[in-house]
Amino acid sequence: MFTPRADRHSQIIVRTNRYSVPVRLLGKRVRVVLHASHLVVYERHGKAARHERLIAKAGCRLEPGHYLEALIREPGAFLGATALEQDGSAGKFTPAHDARWDQARKVHGERDGTRALIEALLLGRRVPHEDLVAGWLPPCGPGP
């Protein structure tokens, strides 16, 4: 059991490794239960995050979903986000996401198209992934 404080990058350190937590936890202490293959981060009201455990030292595991509330205000930071790169290499940010993002940026411009993608990803917290992808992929453009 560990009780690290989330830093200004919305990350905690557990045994030399960095793990992301939701931005709402900036500056707050959390409780971490370390298991053999994963760790679970708890806040006062329940579970806040779950990560596969990093075995090597000084590693970093980031979840883009933890940063979405901050990125909606600064969508320009989304493209270079380290968490997005990790998600892409893990296969979570798929070619379908990339295609939809490209389309949204063509129709709405860089900033608003990126904001539309982030809003869809935020919606994914309440909607099952399969339903989100099925409903999210229709062409974007002006409404009726």
Backbone bond lengths (Angstrom), bond angles and torsions (degrees), N, CA, C in turn:
res aa  C-N    CA-C-N  psi(-1)  N-CA   C-N-CA  omega(-1)  CA-C   N-CA-C  phi
1 M - - - 1.456 - - 1.529 107.69 -
2 F 1.345 116.11 132.34 1.455 122.90 179.34 1.525 108.64 -129.36
3 T 1.320 117.64 157.10 1.468 121.72 177.15 1.531 110.50 -134.22
4 P 1.330 117.48 66.34 1.468 119.77 179.83 1.531 111.79 -76.83
5 R 1.319 115.53 163.74 1.459 122.58 176.18 1.534 107.55 -103.97
6 A 1.325 116.46 135.60 1.468 121.10 177.76 1.526 109.15 -70.20
7 D 1.322 116.35 129.40 1.462 120.64 -177.98 1.532 111.25 -84.64
8 R 1.322 116.23 -174.29 1.473 120.93 -176.27 1.524 112.86 -69.45
9 H 1.329 117.22 -10.20 1.469 121.68 176.81 1.521 111.38 -99.62
10 S 1.331 115.83 10.73 1.455 121.99 -179.07 1.529 111.09 61.57
11 Q 1.319 114.89 43.62 1.452 121.43 -179.86 1.527 110.14 -131.98
12 I 1.318 114.48 152.44 1.458 121.48 174.41 1.525 107.67 -120.18
13 I 1.317 116.12 157.50 1.462 121.01 176.56 1.523 107.94 -112.65
14 V 1.334 114.10 126.63 1.464 121.33 176.60 1.521 106.82 -130.98
15 R 1.324 115.73 114.09 1.471 122.15 179.81 1.533 111.25 51.50
16 T 1.263 118.55 53.56 1.483 128.91 176.64 1.525 114.27 73.09
17 N 1.323 119.10 -5.03 1.462 121.36 179.33 1.519 110.89 -103.20
18 R 1.336 115.10 148.91 1.463 121.42 -179.08 1.528 109.16 -104.01
19 Y 1.333 115.06 136.46 1.462 122.13 178.29 1.532 107.96 -132.46
20 S 1.317 116.92 140.68 1.462 119.73 179.60 1.523 110.69 -79.82
21 V 1.326 113.93 154.15 1.464 122.58 172.90 1.528 106.65 -134.93
22 P 1.324 118.91 160.00 1.466 120.39 178.74 1.532 111.63 -56.26
23 V 1.342 116.29 144.22 1.462 120.86 -176.23 1.526 112.81 -60.29
24 R 1.303 118.58 -22.65 1.468 119.71 178.54 1.534 112.14 -63.63
25 L 1.335 116.75 -13.54 1.459 121.01 -178.24 1.528 113.55 -96.95
26 L 1.328 118.07 6.39 1.466 121.21 178.83 1.522 110.60 -49.46
27 G 1.326 116.10 127.85 1.458 121.23 177.12 1.514 115.58 76.39
28 K 1.317 118.05 -1.45 1.471 120.94 -177.58 1.523 110.90 -101.17
29 R 1.316 114.50 151.60 1.464 120.42 173.79 1.519 108.92 -81.33
30 V 1.311 115.19 142.02 1.461 121.72 176.28 1.523 107.95 -126.80
31 R 1.292 115.34 164.23 1.462 121.50 177.24 1.527 107.35 -107.33
32 V 1.316 117.23 130.40 1.463 122.33 -177.90 1.518 109.14 -120.03
33 V 1.321 115.11 127.89 1.458 121.24 174.35 1.519 106.69 -107.35
34 L 1.316 115.16 119.76 1.460 122.10 -176.87 1.520 109.68 -95.86
35 H 1.322 115.85 124.65 1.463 122.50 176.84 1.530 107.88 -111.30
36 A 1.312 117.68 175.30 1.461 121.14 -178.25 1.528 112.16 -62.43
37 S 1.334 118.18 -40.57 1.460 120.77 -174.67 1.530 114.22 -112.32
38 H 1.313 117.89 -9.33 1.462 120.48 -177.58 1.526 110.55 -155.05
39 L 1.308 115.00 171.90 1.454 120.16 172.94 1.514 108.71 -134.14
40 V 1.319 115.63 150.61 1.458 122.27 -179.82 1.521 107.96 -122.13
41 V 1.340 115.30 132.04 1.465 122.16 179.99 1.520 107.60 -105.71
42 Y 1.328 115.21 128.91 1.457 121.06 179.96 1.520 109.82 -116.45
43 E 1.323 115.37 141.07 1.459 121.14 169.37 1.525 106.39 -109.31
44 R 1.287 116.50 -175.40 1.463 121.04 -176.20 1.531 112.05 -56.49
45 H 1.330 118.17 -37.17 1.465 121.68 -173.14 1.524 114.17 -97.12
46 G 1.319 118.34 6.89 1.456 119.51 178.38 1.517 112.52 136.57
47 K 1.314 114.94 -161.82 1.461 121.35 -176.63 1.520 110.60 -69.21
48 A 1.336 116.93 132.31 1.459 122.11 -178.99 1.521 112.13 -109.66
49 A 1.336 117.60 -29.10 1.471 120.20 -177.28 1.517 109.37 -163.42
50 R 1.318 113.86 159.20 1.465 121.69 174.48 1.521 106.55 -142.70
51 H 1.313 116.75 132.93 1.461 121.88 179.29 1.520 109.35 -133.40
52 E 1.334 115.16 148.17 1.457 118.36 167.68 1.512 106.25 -68.25
53 R 1.294 115.54 140.82 1.462 120.49 -175.80 1.524 110.99 -73.84
54 L 1.310 115.51 136.51 1.457 121.62 173.55 1.523 108.37 -87.02
55 I 1.298 116.59 132.96 1.459 120.80 -178.29 1.538 110.67 -92.50
56 A 1.328 116.61 -42.57 1.469 120.48 179.82 1.523 110.01 -66.31
57 K 1.296 116.55 160.29 1.462 121.18 178.58 1.521 110.72 -85.96
58 A 1.323 115.43 150.84 1.470 123.84 176.53 1.529 112.51 61.35
59 G 1.333 116.71 31.69 1.450 121.25 176.56 1.522 110.93 -87.10
60 C 1.315 114.72 175.76 1.459 119.81 -178.22 1.523 109.14 -145.84
61 R 1.316 116.86 128.96 1.461 121.70 177.14 1.527 107.26 -127.02
62 L 1.339 115.00 115.13 1.459 120.97 -176.55 1.517 110.59 -118.75
63 E 1.311 115.83 142.00 1.463 123.31 178.34 1.523 108.01 -113.23
64 P 1.353 118.69 115.85 1.467 119.96 -178.42 1.524 113.77 -55.47
65 G 1.320 116.68 -32.72 1.453 119.80 -179.90 1.520 113.43 -59.90
66 H 1.317 116.76 -23.69 1.462 119.99 179.10 1.525 112.10 -72.55
67 Y 1.325 117.17 -17.80 1.461 121.19 -174.39 1.530 113.67 -108.84
68 L 1.319 117.81 -1.16 1.463 120.15 -171.55 1.526 113.44 -61.41
69 E 1.328 117.94 -39.20 1.475 119.31 179.79 1.521 111.16 -61.27
70 A 1.321 117.34 -36.92 1.471 120.64 178.19 1.520 110.43 -74.17
71 L 1.323 117.55 -39.14 1.472 120.98 -176.94 1.524 112.41 -70.86
72 I 1.319 118.85 -25.70 1.465 120.37 178.65 1.525 109.65 -63.59
73 R 1.337 116.95 -29.62 1.469 121.29 177.90 1.519 111.61 -81.39
74 E 1.337 116.93 -27.83 1.461 122.56 -179.20 1.528 109.29 -130.63
75 P 1.342 117.65 69.32 1.463 119.33 -174.50 1.522 113.88 -62.34
76 G 1.318 118.16 -21.46 1.459 120.34 178.68 1.514 112.82 -63.90
77 A 1.320 117.68 -24.38 1.461 121.49 179.87 1.521 112.17 -77.97
78 F 1.315 117.77 -12.16 1.461 121.86 -174.89 1.524 111.72 -63.82
79 L 1.329 117.36 -42.15 1.458 121.12 -174.20 1.522 112.39 -59.67
80 G 1.316 118.37 -42.14 1.457 120.85 -177.48 1.510 114.47 -93.95
81 A 1.320 117.71 10.75 1.462 120.55 -175.29 1.529 111.09 -66.08
82 T 1.323 115.76 127.91 1.465 121.48 178.15 1.519 110.62 -59.23
83 A 1.323 116.85 -38.43 1.462 120.68 -179.71 1.526 110.76 -62.06
84 L 1.332 116.95 -36.92 1.462 120.53 178.77 1.525 110.44 -66.40
85 E 1.335 116.98 -40.12 1.466 120.57 177.60 1.522 110.75 -61.91
86 Q 1.336 116.67 -42.75 1.463 119.88 178.21 1.518 110.86 -64.47
87 D 1.322 117.14 -39.96 1.461 121.32 179.82 1.524 110.52 -64.51
88 G 1.326 116.51 -40.21 1.463 120.37 178.61 1.509 111.65 -64.12
89 S 1.319 116.98 -43.47 1.456 119.46 -179.40 1.523 111.52 -69.59
90 A 1.326 117.60 -23.58 1.464 121.11 177.96 1.528 111.69 -87.29
91 G 1.333 117.66 -3.58 1.457 121.32 178.41 1.510 114.95 83.84
92 K 1.342 118.23 10.10 1.463 120.80 -179.86 1.523 111.84 -85.01
93 F 1.319 116.82 -31.97 1.463 120.91 175.82 1.517 105.06 -98.92
94 T 1.316 115.95 96.72 1.461 123.16 -167.16 1.532 112.55 -86.59
95 P 1.322 117.20 170.94 1.466 120.31 173.58 1.538 111.79 -59.07
96 A 1.327 117.63 -29.41 1.473 120.14 176.49 1.521 110.30 -65.14
97 H 1.330 117.39 -39.53 1.464 120.98 175.90 1.526 110.01 -62.47
98 D 1.344 115.49 -46.54 1.461 119.86 -179.43 1.524 111.58 -60.57
99 A 1.331 117.05 -42.92 1.463 120.91 -179.42 1.524 111.09 -64.47
100 R 1.314 116.26 -42.92 1.462 120.18 179.23 1.527 110.97 -65.40
101 W 1.320 116.19 -39.93 1.462 121.11 178.33 1.527 110.31 -63.58
102 D 1.343 117.17 -45.33 1.472 120.84 177.23 1.528 110.85 -58.11
103 Q 1.319 116.08 -44.62 1.456 120.72 -179.38 1.530 111.30 -63.97
104 A 1.320 116.11 -44.18 1.472 120.54 179.83 1.520 110.92 -62.69
105 R 1.338 117.66 -38.71 1.467 120.54 179.27 1.523 111.58 -69.32
106 K 1.323 117.23 -34.16 1.477 119.90 177.25 1.526 110.76 -66.20
107 V 1.316 116.38 -41.90 1.462 121.03 -176.44 1.529 111.92 -77.72
108 H 1.335 116.75 -43.10 1.464 120.91 -170.59 1.529 114.94 -108.65
109 G 1.331 117.13 -5.03 1.463 120.25 -175.37 1.516 110.61 92.20
110 E 1.320 115.04 165.38 1.468 121.28 -174.51 1.533 112.63 -57.45
111 R 1.322 116.75 -53.90 1.463 121.21 -174.73 1.530 112.09 -66.90
112 D 1.326 117.34 -52.61 1.466 120.31 -176.55 1.523 111.96 -71.24
113 G 1.331 117.71 -32.60 1.463 120.28 176.29 1.518 111.82 -66.25
114 T 1.329 115.66 -40.01 1.464 120.40 177.29 1.522 110.11 -68.16
115 R 1.321 116.48 -39.89 1.477 120.09 177.50 1.536 109.71 -61.28
116 A 1.336 118.04 -39.43 1.471 121.30 178.51 1.527 110.55 -61.84
117 L 1.336 117.38 -40.94 1.455 120.67 177.28 1.529 110.78 -62.88
118 I 1.326 116.79 -45.32 1.465 120.78 -179.10 1.526 110.14 -62.74
119 E 1.331 116.99 -40.80 1.473 119.96 177.81 1.525 110.77 -62.03
120 A 1.328 117.12 -39.45 1.467 119.72 177.75 1.524 110.51 -65.45
121 L 1.326 117.29 -39.99 1.462 120.09 178.24 1.531 111.30 -66.10
122 L 1.331 116.96 -36.62 1.466 120.25 174.84 1.523 110.57 -63.99
123 L 1.320 117.01 -39.20 1.459 120.97 177.72 1.526 110.38 -60.78
124 G 1.327 116.21 -30.87 1.456 121.45 179.54 1.519 113.66 -60.82
125 R 1.308 118.01 -13.43 1.461 120.44 176.47 1.519 111.52 -74.60
126 R 1.334 116.01 -24.33 1.466 119.91 -176.56 1.523 112.64 -109.77
127 V 1.319 117.00 -13.82 1.458 122.21 -175.43 1.529 108.13 -118.57
128 P 1.324 118.76 136.10 1.465 119.77 177.09 1.534 110.83 -55.73
129 H 1.333 115.86 143.55 1.464 121.78 -175.17 1.531 112.39 -52.51
130 E 1.320 117.18 -44.74 1.462 120.88 -177.74 1.532 110.79 -61.64
131 D 1.331 116.94 -41.93 1.460 121.31 179.60 1.526 110.94 -67.70
132 L 1.312 116.09 -38.77 1.460 120.14 179.22 1.522 110.68 -62.76
133 V 1.326 116.83 -49.16 1.463 120.41 -179.25 1.518 110.50 -62.94
134 A 1.331 117.38 -41.74 1.470 120.47 -179.50 1.527 111.23 -63.89
135 G 1.313 117.20 -40.33 1.462 120.41 -177.67 1.515 113.95 -87.01
136 W 1.324 116.38 -15.95 1.460 121.39 -173.70 1.512 111.90 -91.02
137 L 1.312 118.14 -20.40 1.443 119.92 -173.47 1.521 116.84 -84.95
138 P 1.352 121.21 -3.55 1.455 117.55 175.77 1.513 110.35 -61.89
139 P 1.342 118.28 156.60 1.443 119.76 -178.17 1.526 111.40 -58.50
140 C 1.309 115.83 142.38 1.459 118.90 176.45 1.516 107.85 -97.13
141 G 1.254 115.44 150.38 1.453 120.84 -179.80 1.510 108.48 168.95
142 P 1.312 116.56 -173.46 1.461 118.82 -179.29 1.510 110.69 -61.46
143 G 1.302 115.97 143.25 1.463 121.63 179.26 1.518 110.88 -71.41
144 P 1.352 116.53 177.14 1.468 119.91 -177.74 1.512 112.92 -65.27
